Amino acid sequence: MGIGKFNRRPIFFNETYAVDAGGGSRPVETERWEQWAQIDDRTGSSTFAQSQDLNTNDYRVKVRFDGRFSSLTGMIYEGQVCKMNSMSIETEGYKHFLNLQFTKTDTFYNNILTETENNLITESGDNITI
């Protein structure tokens, strides 16, 4: 398999959880990187449960093997944050590829907050002191 179909460059990020002063936990981004990937068209389904129309959208993503990927890895693709569902190694030979499956969330990239010391900075540059 050639890598000619690796024509997308989404942003991947890893999160961990930190305990805040109130004893609760919140996600903290530990690293972020871009990587060439093959992203297949969205697949998904609609269901109707408890008077709500629920939609799931999944992306199938293929990347070269990288040790940074874990079950807590997220993806930002086309401005939308996606959470990982599954991860599997395609081949165990010379070329290592990972097959990943992500679910689209309702969070857009410009709403993510970045923490710096005691301030939160939004992607638009607004400063919020905590």
C-alpha positions as CSV (number, residue, x, y, z in Angstrom):
1,M,0.0,0.0,0.0
2,G,1.4,3.4,-1.0
3,I,1.1,6.5,1.1
4,G,-0.3,8.6,-1.8
5,K,-3.7,8.6,-0.1
6,F,-2.2,10.3,3.0
7,N,-3.4,13.7,1.8
8,R,-4.9,15.2,5.0
9,R,-3.1,16.7,7.9
10,P,-5.3,16.8,11.0
11,I,-4.1,18.0,14.4
12,F,-3.8,15.3,17.0
13,F,-3.6,16.0,20.8
14,N,-3.1,14.0,24.0
15,E,-4.9,14.8,27.2
16,T,-4.5,13.9,30.8
17,Y,-6.6,14.8,33.8
18,A,-5.5,17.2,36.6
19,V,-7.1,17.8,39.9
20,D,-8.1,21.4,40.5
21,A,-8.3,23.3,43.8
22,G,-11.9,22.2,44.3
23,G,-11.0,18.5,44.1
24,G,-12.6,18.0,40.7
25,S,-10.8,16.8,37.6
26,R,-10.4,18.5,34.2
27,P,-8.7,17.6,31.0
28,V,-5.2,19.2,30.4
29,E,-3.6,19.0,27.0
30,T,-0.1,17.5,27.2
31,E,1.0,17.6,23.5
32,R,-0.2,18.5,20.1
33,W,1.1,17.5,16.6
34,E,0.1,17.4,13.0
35,Q,0.5,14.2,11.0
36,W,-0.3,13.1,7.4
37,A,-3.3,10.8,7.4
38,Q,-5.8,9.1,5.1
39,I,-9.2,10.0,6.3
40,D,-12.2,8.1,4.8
41,D,-15.6,9.7,4.3
42,R,-17.7,9.9,7.4
43,T,-19.9,7.0,8.3
44,G,-22.6,7.1,10.9
45,S,-26.2,6.5,11.8
46,S,-29.2,8.3,13.3
47,T,-31.3,6.9,16.1
48,F,-34.3,8.2,18.0
49,A,-34.2,7.6,21.7
50,Q,-36.3,9.3,24.5
51,S,-37.8,11.9,22.1
52,Q,-34.3,12.9,20.9
53,D,-32.8,12.5,17.5
54,L,-29.2,11.2,18.0
55,N,-26.6,11.2,15.3
56,T,-23.2,9.5,15.4
57,N,-20.5,10.4,12.9
58,D,-17.3,8.3,12.7
59,Y,-14.1,9.0,10.8
60,R,-11.8,6.1,9.8
61,V,-8.2,7.4,9.9
62,K,-5.0,5.7,8.8
63,V,-1.6,7.0,9.9
64,R,1.9,5.8,10.1
65,F,2.7,4.1,13.4
66,D,3.6,6.6,16.1
67,G,4.1,5.9,19.8
68,R,2.3,9.1,20.8
69,F,-1.1,7.7,20.0
70,S,-3.1,6.4,22.9
71,S,-6.7,5.9,23.9
72,L,-6.8,9.5,25.1
73,T,-5.7,11.0,21.8
74,G,-8.1,13.4,20.2
75,M,-8.2,14.8,16.7
76,I,-9.1,18.2,15.3
77,Y,-10.3,17.8,11.7
78,E,-12.2,20.5,9.7
79,G,-12.5,22.6,12.8
80,Q,-14.2,20.0,14.9
81,V,-12.9,18.1,17.9
82,C,-13.1,14.2,17.6
83,K,-12.6,11.6,20.3
84,M,-11.0,8.2,19.7
85,N,-13.2,5.1,19.7
86,S,-10.7,2.4,18.7
87,M,-7.1,1.9,17.6
88,S,-5.5,-1.1,15.9
89,I,-2.2,-1.9,14.1
90,E,-2.7,-2.8,10.4
91,T,0.6,-4.6,9.8
92,E,3.3,-5.9,12.0
93,G,5.9,-5.9,9.2
94,Y,8.3,-3.2,8.0
95,K,5.7,-0.5,7.4
96,H,3.6,0.1,10.5
97,F,0.2,1.7,10.0
98,L,-2.4,2.5,12.7
99,N,-6.1,2.3,11.9
100,L,-8.0,4.7,14.1
101,Q,-11.7,5.4,14.5
102,F,-12.8,8.8,15.8
103,T,-16.3,10.1,16.7
104,K,-17.2,13.7,16.0
105,T,-18.2,15.8,19.0
106,D,-20.2,18.9,19.3
107,T,-17.1,20.9,20.2
108,F,-15.5,23.2,17.7
109,Y,-11.8,24.1,17.8
110,N,-12.2,27.8,18.4
111,N,-14.0,27.0,21.8
112,I,-11.1,25.1,23.3
113,L,-9.3,26.9,26.1
114,T,-5.6,26.7,26.6
115,E,-4.1,27.0,30.1
116,T,-1.1,29.2,31.0
117,E,-0.3,29.5,34.7
118,N,-3.4,31.2,36.3
119,N,-5.0,32.4,33.0
120,L,-7.1,30.7,30.4
121,I,-6.6,31.9,26.9
122,T,-9.2,31.2,24.3
123,E,-8.2,30.6,20.7
124,S,-9.5,34.1,19.7
125,G,-6.9,35.5,22.2
126,D,-9.3,36.5,25.0
127,N,-7.7,36.3,28.5
128,I,-9.7,34.8,31.4
129,T,-8.2,34.9,34.9
130,I,-9.1,32.0,37.2
